[in-house]
Amino acid sequence: MNSGQVFTMLEHSGLTSVPLCEWTEETVHTFIKSFLKIRFPTLLVLNKCDTASSAKNIKKICKKYGQDRVCVASGLTECFLRKVTKQGFVKYSPGDDDLLTRQDGGEVCSGL
């Protein structure tokens, strides 16, 4: 950890103008909370985003924790994409954000 990161944590917790000798137990807890948030950020991966109730739940979680900490996923969709890739219907690499179909102009169905 460098001095820039420490200063960022002090700024984030509002403690830049409070001398260290004046810190209380509450001040230390505030700093540690900021330290954990910055040093060990948490990413929430929400699986099963393809279910009927997922949109409502995703909105609720994003509102509570912030959109920048949320990533939606679907194991079922990933399995489906891998299967249709093997069958030659699409070009897709596991984990990619997008894929190519026949309409995209790609020579997808080389095996069919």
N, C-alpha and C positions, 0 to 999 in steps of 0.2 A: 504494500500500500504506500502511496506517495502523498506528499503534502497537499497536492491538488485534490485528491480524493477526500482527505480529512477535511479540507476547507469546504468542499461540496456538502459533506455530511453536516458540518456545522451550520452552513447556510440553510440546508434543507430542514434542519431542526430548529432554526431561529436562534442559534446560540453564538453567533459570531461576535457579539458585543458583550457576552457574559464571561468574566474572568473565570478561569478554571478553579481558582481557590474559593469561588462563591457558588459552585455547583452544589445542588442538593441531590438527594436520592432521586427525586422526580426528574431533575435535569439529566442525570446519568441515564435514567430509563428512556427519556426522550431521545438522547443521543444514540443509545444502543438500538432503539427502534429504527432510527434513521440509518444507522450503520448496516443493520441487517437488510433493510429494504434496498439499499444501494449496492452493497457488497454481494448479496446473495438474492438477486431478483427471482421472483417466482413467475413461471409461465403456467397458465392453466390450459391444459389440452382437454377440450370437451369432445369426447367420442360420442358416437351415435347421433351426429348432427343430421342424419337422414330420417329420423323418426318424426312422428306427427307432432309431438309436443316440444321438439327441440328449439324452434324459433323463439318461443316464449321464454324458455329457460335460458337460451343464449343471451337474449336481451337483458334479462334480469341479472345474470352474472356479469355481463359487460357493464351494466349500470353500477353495480356494486364494486367491482374491482378495476374497471377501466378497460377499454378496448385493446390497449397496447399490451395487456397481460394475458389476452385470450387468443387461443388458436383452436379453430373447429376442425374436427376430423371425423372420418367414417371408415372404420375397418371393413365394413361390408362393401362400400363403394370401392375401396382399394382392391379387395379381392376380385370384385366384378371387373374392374379395369384390367387387372393382370390376366384374367381369363380371356376377355375379348381381344387383348393384345396378342396372346398366344394363338387365338383363332384367326388373327389377321384383319380384324375389323377396324382397329385403331393402332396408332403409334403412340405408345405411352411408356415412360420410364418411371418405375416405382418411386413415389414421393413427389413427382413433378406437380406443378400447379395447373398444367394444361396438357392437351393431347391433340393429335392430328387425326382427322377422319378423311374419308374419300372426298367429301365436299371441300376440304382444305387443299386439295390438289396433290396430296401425298400418294405415293405408290404403296398403299397399305396392305393390300390383299395379295401379296406375292405367293403365299402358300395355298390360295384357293383357286 
